[in-house]
Amino acid sequence: MHLKRSLLGSNLDSQSDANICFLMLYVTQSKIPGVGFVKIHAPWNVLCREAEFMKLKIPTKKRYEVKQSRGFVEKISSLVSKVLDPLHPHVEDHQPKNIKHLSHTFSREKQHLVITSFFVLSRKYFGEKIGLYFAWLGLYTQMLIPASLVGVIVFLYGCATVDDNIPSMEICHPRNNITMCPLCDRVCSYWKLSTACGTARASHLFDNPATVFFSIFMALWAAMFMEHWKRRQMRLNYEWDLTGFEDEEDHPRAEYEFRVMQKSMSKDQKSQHKIGVTFAIVFGVILYRISTKAALHMSSNPTTRNNVQLTVKTTAAIINLVVILILDEVYGAVARWLTVLEVPKTDKSFEERLIFKTFILKFFNAFTPIIYIAFFRGRLVGRPGSYLYVFESYRMEECAHGGCLMELCIQLSITMLGKQLIQNNLFEIGVPKLKKLIRYIRSKQGAFQEEERQKKLQRYETDHFLEPFAGLTPEYMEMMIQFGFVTLFVASFPLAPLFALLNNIIEIRLDAKKFVTELRRPVAARAKDIGIWYNILKGVAKVAVIINAFVISFTSDFIPRMVYQYMYSPDGTMHGFVNHTLSYFNVSHFQDGKETMDPLHLGYRVEICRYKDYREPPWSDTPYEISKEFWTVLAVRLAFVIVFQNVVMLMSDIVDWLIPDIPKDISLQIHKEKILLVDLFMKEEQGKIHILESRPSTGGKENCSRSNNNNSTVAHPRSGLHTNSTKSF
Amino acid sequence: MHLKRSLLGSNLDSQSDANICFLMLYVTQSKIPGVGFVKIHAPWNVLCREAEFMKLKIPTKKRYEVKQSRGFVEKISSLVSKVLDPLHPHVEDHQPKNIKHLSHTFSREKQHLVITSFFVLSRKYFGEKIGLYFAWLGLYTQMLIPASLVGVIVFLYGCATVDDNIPSMEICHPRNNITMCPLCDRVCSYWKLSTACGTARASHLFDNPATVFFSIFMALWAAMFMEHWKRRQMRLNYEWDLTGFEDEEDHPRAEYEFRVMQKSMSKDQKSQHKIGVTFAIVFGVILYRISTKAALHMSSNPTTRNNVQLTVKTTAAIINLVVILILDEVYGAVARWLTVLEVPKTDKSFEERLIFKTFILKFFNAFTPIIYIAFFRGRLVGRPGSYLYVFESYRMEECAHGGCLMELCIQLSITMLGKQLIQNNLFEIGVPKLKKLIRYIRSKQGAFQEEERQKKLQRYETDHFLEPFAGLTPEYMEMMIQFGFVTLFVASFPLAPLFALLNNIIEIRLDAKKFVTELRRPVAARAKDIGIWYNILKGVAKVAVIINAFVISFTSDFIPRMVYQYMYSPDGTMHGFVNHTLSYFNVSHFQDGKETMDPLHLGYRVEICRYKDYREPPWSDTPYEISKEFWTVLAVRLAFVIVFQNVVMLMSDIVDWLIPDIPKDISLQIHKEKILLVDLFMKEEQGKIHILESRPSTGGKENCSRSNNNNSTVAHPRSGLHTNSTKSF
């Protein structure tokens, strides 16, 4: 009875107790100790009435064909699907045989675990809500294919042009003998710019004009993806007969009613704390990195020093990853705790608030270190002679020559790959398996003749050992963070879509496997859309435009190069760019106690060293002041951000406006169905007139009951069958 | 019969010819020659079926009260409405007497021409579409009240602080003896900065820190207005029983079908031309202004010269206004012509395309001169010694000292006031009156004993002399352009909302008068929303954020003042700002033939004159090069644009997110109605069970007809009465 009530939702009032007599309850004897199963049998008329409540639709008898408008896009997509055909295991769609296969269930067959057609089957078995998740995941993965293709082309362009890149050529040139200022106080010494040759060459891979194009492309890609999803959702709504379906108002949650009764609605005022903790931890990581670097620099062993950069970067990135993974779990709990404190009224609002909080926390968790590297590393360094110090002893980190883009890349790839491989795939499959094992062992301890029983267990008893279904939130969350990696910093890491694509191809299969074999079959739920996730996607896509604009203009050297080429270069080429970006420093101006202990490290006495900044030389009227070039470059950088942001936003709006939300064939289909309905109605009307003509009027009441009788025949068309008088639910 | 068909829409097929017998046609003898009237009488059952098609709803018998949640906002609004009470003529709402009054019609009573309650009555008389227009206009006007209040406060703040403004004090100070470079070649001479005192003081009225606050306020105001309109629309949809209503698919237009038959779909490829013409004309206006100015400067009469600035500005603004008014009509015709060329498929798409084209053309027509003054005047001037010339003889215009903001103000106020007064009110009322007169005179020429007939004319015959209804497009268009004036350049003209408010108070009355007394009663049309106009509003609000950001940072002197105060000022005050913004020019560097003819105009020999720009002085290494200060100010300006745009957009999104789209009482009401429906349904169900119990089953067919019979009783609740089987239209 409890199950039945929960299925019916809020529509059952006290009057509905009359229906109990319709349900037949069988209590079956379970072979598992402590667990009982109740089998419920609902007769046809009870099911019919529930179908009316839920506005389920019945197919029409009359079938009609709608002409397919085959545009250019569809031709391409059919070509793509032909090319990708080997990737899709052969599944005969819409065949009852297949559906039977899947609903036979918990079978370990891999036949159905395909990218794009799984959602058709999953809807039949899991209900529309999970069906929509797989449909969304399928579309996302499909859309990642062109994105990763273009990303790879951009990366290859970087590889191909690395030898033509004048700034890295200048840095690597053997005749280049620019002496750089020490990177840390006292223990570090002067160094030759040519030692940064490798880094400079590597950063060209990710910092070339093609990345600008790619980040515009990805912003439009995101807009296109949203639009395509809207259309796909519309199509699914139509195909799954959800066009008239509206979300029911939820019950108030039991906890909410309890708390209202207690009149102790404690408000959430502690979320500031949590965000504080996040920043504290992130700051801790920054401190670690500064100290590690200083310590490694301290050892004057030259071989160590060569490996310093790479070691620190990589270990720091890995530590970051571990911290992110641990905090991810912590934040999940924190978000849940905060939402429980808030006591939202309905289950739906509870879920939405929880999702929103979790997303914000996990998003900042995943992206804070990356944002730090992209926008704050190497900005607040100060200058030789007056460096900025944290806690009076730690100098702020500097980036290696060639911008912070390289480090951003390393951090991004390690976080992204690590998060996906470890958290998503290992955890997602490993943990349920482990839990299943524990559950199995536990029940074994209580039972004696386990093996005998095992053979006799009913299917619902074996299923009971599976992990219960915990909702789609973790699955969506993971994909949202991935979407963030794909769009937010794509200007600095064009391979992100490729990694995401590879992950998702595995992910779909693992998810499907998990849902079918590792979890109890979830209660089917209907849903018209993916709810709050769509808004989150939209938000991420919006933020991505701004972040990409800033990455291109501030993290990469794109703007300074442009400014040099068109404003300062004597011959209109990039020759002399490296020299132009380096300022002069007179060694005698070092603060006392800060100068290097090994001034003759390079073998000669250094009087003037160089550092990467736009400042006046020591011999100018205003030594070490910020120079005119700095302001020029800054102005151009900011102008670029404005132009980029507005142009991309405008283009996204145009994409949004050009692609209609409802696919043309679906709107045509709906229109034809309407006409069909009117057609039928008119026929009925005519029939009525004939009857009226043949038989003179016998009173209004007769007429009324007849017309109602007619309607019960009319009401068959597919788009129109919510049976009488329940249609406005 | 034709009228009937057009009312029924697309639902009538060939089968419906059977219905003709239901309609009774009376051909009445008209007293106007050449005009015939047909009176159609449709019996009750035909009307009922049409009501089913149109999903009209019937009120429930059961009434219930929904508790009003009186929040803080509602308290304020009730306070506001109390304060404004004297403004509203006393109309007894929802009283049948009043409705009868209005539907008695074409009466010249002014009782109903009220701001906020007219739409309630207008819906009953004109239909939902026109009702929505008046509702929208009412809300817009209401929302303008706080905006204009704040605008006036900002303006008064400017007035109050004008004497404390250090830059204008410095300019006006008698000891100030800065010699400025000539404003034009040869005929102009050097001038004292102190003569610009008046302009400098005036521009402070519109260029003070409060304007920055005001433009942020107005951006949020626009977001708030959108949200409120969404809510109001939702409420009206509920109150006018449109919740289940969906726009019908239109017929293809007759012109479309004709053209498709001809297979000569000529595409619109000439719109570029038209935009070209716009720019050509605007450019012509600019040229006129340059030449007028030069001519006026040429006359060496000192009194003329003093009046030069104001005369030119005002005459140019008036000429601009006339050009705008003429072009507005031209553009309306051009847009219609272009849309006809495009041959859109349905009437709805025709209307939408026409509106979009007309809006774009009229918008650019109204705002091009203003955009020119705000962003291009005085930017491309060059510098003394190498001015920029158009056509080799006309020097580009400079702004008076104190920024172009003052001129922008004059242009804005003249365009706005002029457009509103002349075009909207004079034309709107005058032209229909004129046309009515012409129509009347024409029909008089053909008739003889007019006076006798006049007395005997039926009401529908007198109505025939009125102007036919031409759609709501001009009314909405006018308001959209006004919304543009209110939001786009509000940073430079805080009084715009006040002017708009004053105009609208008249406008509503004039519109209502026009609709009731000057136009034939339009065919009532249902509409759920204001359609494309909402998107246009949204677009204008988006553009407004960016334009305001640019006005504040580039047109006003806000940013240079800030930069001076925090970066260059020796004592942290504004003292010395004027001197800082002026560069030095050595008179001997004038090009040959360009130097002034009257070098001793000021009574002494000038060697160094000053001009408004950030350039290096003649004695620096790089004379007349753009200076570091210029780049600093530019960078800060651009940074301000980025910060302003993103902060305001974020705040707008938050406003959008915080205010729910559906008012809480409406959603509660809908929820309660659902419960009521379930309640009724359950009672019916129970009744059925009782009958079943008392009488053993006599077969499925009996059961079916009975349940249908029950439903015809159930189907009364207000939210659910589209009678059976038509509900999916």
Interface residues (C-beta under 8 A of the other chain):
Chain A: N11 D13 Q15 S16 A18 N19 R49 G244 E249 I546 S627 K628 W631 T632 L634 A635 L638 A639 V641 I642 Q645 N646 H671 E673 K674 I675 L677 V678 D679 F681 M682 K683 E685 Q686 I689 C704 S705 N708 N709 N711 S712 V714 A715 P717 S719 G720 H722 N724 S725 T726 K727 S728 F729
Chain B: S10 N11 D13 Q15 S16 A18 N19 R49 G244 E249 I546 S627 K628 W631 T632 L634 A635 L638 A639 V641 I642 Q645 N646 H671 K674 L677 V678 D679 F681 M682 K683 E685 Q686 I689 C704 S705 N708 N709 N711 S712 V714 A715 P717 S719 G720 H722 N724 S725 T726 K727 S728 F729
